[in-house]
């Protein structure tokens, strides 16, 4: 279970000095790019979590995991809820520049060797923390951009109509 604090509602009423140079179209584009990057990072985090779950299940099992085992391991969140996130990321997208992940995906782990499993879990945990920290920073920037958009729309409500497609 994630120990990340929940995101708070954007309530800033102070314009962002960093985003002041962007026009409204540029600000919207910037926010969309941040959201796309956050989607990618979340996808990578889910891959790391899945690998961690598989390592734990494989090392505890006395047999090769069956399809039913995989469904249980990869679908269970431990809270009684299933993982069913809709993801807009293609599997062909490259992994981030994290040496731990690149090496981890290329390394075979003997799941019956506790030392190899512990080492793999340690490396994956460090990679997951890097991704979590990056994701948190992205959330802060998304919130800042959202706050800036809200301020601009409050100053000029008609500007919000530009996002509605014309027929």
N, C-alpha and C positions, 0 to 999 in steps of 0.2 A: 504494500500500500504506500502511496506517495506521501512524503512528509512535506511536500510543497505547500506553502500557505495559499489559500484561495485568492484569486484575483479580486480586487475591489472595484467597485463602480468608479468610473472616471468622474471626478467632481472638480477638477482644477479650474480655477477661473483666472489663472495667470497665463498670458500668452507665452509660448515657448520661443526663447531667443534663437535656439538652434533651427527651428522650423520657419522662422519669420521670412526668410528669403524665398521660400517655396510659394508659388502661386497655388490656387485652390486645386487645379488639375494635378500639379506636381505633388501636392500634399496627399491627395487621394491615391495617386500612383505609388508613392512612397509607402503609405499604409498597406496597400494591397501587396506590395513586394515583401513587406515584413510579415504579413499574414501567410503568404506562400512559403516563406522560409520557416515560419513556425510550424506549418503543416509538415514540412520535410523533417524538421528536427523531431517532432512528435512521432513521426513514422519510424525514424531511426531509433528513438527510445523504445518504441514498441518491439522492434527487432531485437534490441539488446535484452529487454525483459523476457521475450520469448526464448532467447538462447539461454538465459539464466534459468528459466523454468524448465527447459529441456534438460539442461545439465543436472539440475536437482532431481528430476524424475528419473533420468537414465541411471544416475549413480545410486539411487535408492532401489531401483527395480532389479529383480533377479532374472529378468527375461528381456528380450527385445521388445521395445514398446510397440503396441498394436495401434491401429488407426483409432480405436476407441480410447486408448490411453492418450494419444496425441490430442484428440478432441477435448478430453477432460483437462489435460495439462495446459493447453494453449487457450482454452475457452473459459476456464474458471479464474475469477479474480480473487478468490478467497473470501469474498463478501457475499457469496450467493448469487451474484449477478454475472452474467456472461459478458465477454468482450465482443461487441458487435459494432465497433466504430466504422463509420463510412470514411474511407480514405481516398483522397484525390491524388495520391502519389502513385506514380508508376514504379513497378519493381525495378526497372532498368535505371532509375535515377541513382547516381553514384552516392556512396557513403561519404560522410563528412571527412575532413582531413584530420582524422584521429588515428594515430598509429596503432593504438590499442585495438581498434575495430578492424583495421586492415589486416593486421597480424592475426587477430582472433579468428576471423573468417577463413583464413588460410591454414589454420592449425587444427590438426586432428587431436581430439582429447579422448584419452582412454577413460571412459566414465567409471571404470572399476579401479582406477588408480587415484586414491584420495588426494595425493599431492598434485597431480595434474588437474583434477577438478577444482581444488582449492585455488590453484594458481589462475585457472581460467575464470573462476568466479571473482577473484580479486581484480583481475584486469578488466573484466566486463563491468564490475561495480565502479571502477575509476572512470571508465568511458561513459557510463550512465550518468555519473556525477558531472562530468564535463558537459554533456548534452543538457542536463537539467539546468546547470548554471547559464548556459547559452540561451536556453529557452526562457528562463526567467528574465534575462536581459532583453530578449525580444519582446516579451510581454510588457516590460516597462516602456520600451520605445513605441509599441503599438498603442499603449494607453496614452502616452504623450501625444502621439499623432491624433488619436481619437479626441482627446481633450482640445487640441488645437482646432480640429474640424468643428467641434461643438461651439467653441468660442466664435469662430468665423460665421457659422450658421446663425448664431444668436445675433451677431452684428448685422448680418445680411441674410435673412431667412429665404429670400428668393434664390440665393445661390444653391440651396439644397435641391431645388427643382432641376438643376442641370443633370443630376444623376438619373432622372426619369427619362427613359427613351421616348423619343417622339415617334408617333405612328406615321 
